Amino acid sequence: MAADADKRVVLGRKENSMVGFRWTGAEPDGMYEIDVAEMLGARWEGGELVTYDLEALQASYDFHQSDEYMIDND
């Protein structure tokens, strides 16, 4: 469990403000949509949006932003 905790990266936190959410700066460059982060594997743990594999999230996001990404509606 300690090894997993070492890999935990907080991407954002819920806030009691008009915005309601704030990125921490650890998110992949250009990631601005919470829905995209969740779709690519980030999960909410209480009021924090986290990932345990930032490299994989970055790679998935890069692919998502590429011209090769297509949504599979099946």
N, C-alpha and C positions, 0 to 999 in steps of 0.2 A: 504494500500500500504506500509506503514512503516513496518508492520509485515513481509511482503514478503522481503523487503530490508534487514531486520535483518537476514533472512535465506540465503541470497545470499552469495555464496562461490565462489571465483575466483579460478579455477583449473589451468589455464594457460593463457599466454598472447602471442600474435603474436609479433614477433620481426623483425626488419630490419637487419638480419644477415644471415649467411649461414645456420644456423639451422632453422630459421624462426618461432620457437615456443619455449617457455620455461614453464615448469611446475612450479607452485608456491610452491609446497610442501604440499598443502592441498588435493591433489588427494589421492584416496585409495592406500594403500601400494601395490606395484607391478604393478600399472596401468602405462603402457608406451605407449599405442597406442591411439592416438586422436580418431581414428575411433571407438574404443571400447567405449570410454567415450561418444561419440555422440550417439552410438547405445543404450547405457544404460540410456540416458536422458539428458546428458549435452548439452548445447546450446551455440552458439556464440552470444554474445552481443557486437557488434563492434569488437574490437580486443581482447576480453576476452572470454574464455571458462568458463561458469558458471553453477552452479547447485543451486537449491533452496531447495534441500533435500539431504544433504550429507549422512545421514544415509541410505536412500533408495538406493542411488547410490552405497554405500559401500556394502549393502546387495545384490544388483543386480550383482555387480562385483564379490563378493565372490561366488555367485551361478554360474556365467558365468565361473569362473575358476574351478568349481567342476566337478567331473565325471558325474554328473547328467544332465548337460547342453547339450541340443541337439538343433541344428538349425532346425526350421520348414520351409521346402521349399515350403509348400503349401500356 
